[in-house]
Amino acid sequence: MNNYLKGVLLVLASAFAFSFLPIFVVFAYDGGADANTLLLIRFSLATVVFFSYLKLKRYNIKLDRSTLFKFFLLGVFGYTLQSRFFFMALKYITPAIASMFLYTYPVLVSIITYFVDKEKPSLRLAASIVISSLGLVLVMGASMGSVDIRGVGFALLASLVYSLYIVASNKLIKRVPAVTASAYIVLFSAFGTFIIGSLSGGYSLDFEPYTWIWIIGIALVCSVIAMITFFKGMEYIGPTKTSIISLTEAVYTVVLSAIMLQQFLTVWQLIGGAGVLFGAYLVARA
């Protein structure tokens, strides 16, 4: 098996692992868990596994103060908030619809980069914005009366924060091994989650015992395995092809929602979702 095929398969595996996240979160909510507790356990377990892996592989985990502070900002104000907003969205809307709104982030990244770099917008970018916007209109138009606007708002906030996170981390990630970067990001995300959670209701382990299955799945499958296969795949095929293949995550989520949650999308929602993904694809191909 050549390296290109290995990379494609790894990124597909990563997208599949990530796609279980909203499903597992819904099951954990049904078992009585709350967002604060889910996020804290997710990031704490992932931190232990990541740093154990780095120790086992004898990675150099020492960073200078400036780089460490930047990872602190990315973890506390980037990944923490993005995850929190996405988890909150899942309290009000289905995983499939939440994923569709989250996947507007490639378009938002391009818009933000345009303003930061002061570059003339390309025809591809303009087309992607129009197509994604029409897709979202179809999703919402077909869902009025059945979709809680609070969930849509949280999903869009998650997409916006994730877009800012990607733009801010672009240069930093290139200077630090991907696995090391992931370890520090989840470490500081655990810290940020602990602070925010302590100020917004605290934590509770008063949930059904079986809920631990979904919580551990969120930490190991949807965080550690998903991130490691993502970055390893990207080493083989590069960031552009990785971002395109990762769009399959939303497709997986739609299928898993139908199989595991018995939540089905209408034809118009599917068409709208396809428009959102196609708009993101145009950006990723640019």
CORJOKA-V539957 format. One record per pair of residues at least 6 apart in sequence whose C-alpha atoms are under 7 Angstrom apart, sorted by the first residue. I is the first residue (numbers start at 0). J is the second residue. If there is no record, write none. Layout:
# CORJOKA-V539957
I:J ; I:J
This chain:
# CORJOKA-V539957
2:235 ; 3:235 ; 3:236 ; 6:232 ; 6:233 ; 6:235 ; 6:236 ; 7:232 ; 9:228 ; 9:229 ; 9:232 ; 10:228 ; 10:229 ; 10:232 ; 10:241 ; 10:244 ; 10:245 ; 11:244 ; 11:245 ; 12:228 ; 13:225 ; 13:226 ; 13:228 ; 13:229 ; 14:245 ; 14:247 ; 14:248 ; 15:248 ; 15:251 ; 16:220 ; 16:221 ; 16:225 ; 17:221 ; 17:225 ; 17:248 ; 18:248 ; 18:249 ; 18:251 ; 18:252 ; 19:221 ; 19:252 ; 20:217 ; 20:221 ; 21:89 ; 21:94 ; 22:94 ; 22:256 ; 23:213 ; 23:217 ; 25:89 ; 26:213 ; 27:210 ; 27:213 ; 27:214 ; 30:206 ; 30:207 ; 30:210 ; 31:206 ; 31:207 ; 32:206 ; 34:86 ; 35:196 ; 35:201 ; 35:202 ; 36:202 ; 36:203 ; 37:214 ; 38:192 ; 39:189 ; 39:192 ; 39:193 ; 41:214 ; 41:217 ; 41:218 ; 42:185 ; 42:186 ; 42:188 ; 42:189 ; 42:218 ; 43:189 ; 44:218 ; 45:185 ; 45:218 ; 45:219 ; 45:222 ; 45:223 ; 46:182 ; 46:185 ; 46:186 ; 49:182 ; 50:182 ; 60:179 ; 70:183 ; 70:184 ; 71:187 ; 73:164 ; 73:184 ; 74:184 ; 74:185 ; 74:187 ; 74:188 ; 75:187 ; 75:188 ; 75:190 ; 75:191 ; 77:160 ; 77:161 ; 77:164 ; 78:188 ; 79:188 ; 79:191 ; 79:192 ; 81:157 ; 81:160 ; 81:161 ; 82:157 ; 84:153 ; 84:154 ; 84:156 ; 84:157 ; 85:153 ; 85:154 ; 85:157 ; 87:153 ; 88:97 ; 88:150 ; 88:151 ; 88:153 ; 88:154 ; 89:97 ; 89:150 ; 91:147 ; 91:149 ; 91:150 ; 92:146 ; 92:147 ; 92:150 ; 94:252 ; 94:256 ; 95:252 ; 95:253 ; 95:256 ; 97:154 ; 98:249 ; 99:249 ; 99:272 ; 99:275 ; 100:154 ; 100:155 ; 101:154 ; 101:155 ; 101:157 ; 101:158 ; 102:158 ; 102:276 ; 103:158 ; 103:275 ; 103:279 ; 104:158 ; 104:159 ; 104:161 ; 104:162 ; 105:279 ; 105:282 ; 105:283 ; 106:127 ; 106:128 ; 106:279 ; 106:282 ; 107:159 ; 107:162 ; 108:162 ; 108:166 ; 113:120 ; 123:281 ; 123:282 ; 124:282 ; 127:278 ; 127:279 ; 127:281 ; 127:282 ; 128:278 ; 130:274 ; 130:275 ; 130:278 ; 131:274 ; 131:275 ; 131:278 ; 134:271 ; 134:272 ; 134:274 ; 134:275 ; 135:271 ; 135:275 ; 137:267 ; 137:268 ; 137:271 ; 138:267 ; 138:268 ; 138:271 ; 138:272 ; 141:267 ; 141:268 ; 172:180 ; 177:230 ; 178:227 ; 196:202 ; 233:241 ; 239:283 ; 239:284 ; 242:283 ; 243:280 ; 243:283 ; 246:276 ; 256:262 ; 257:263
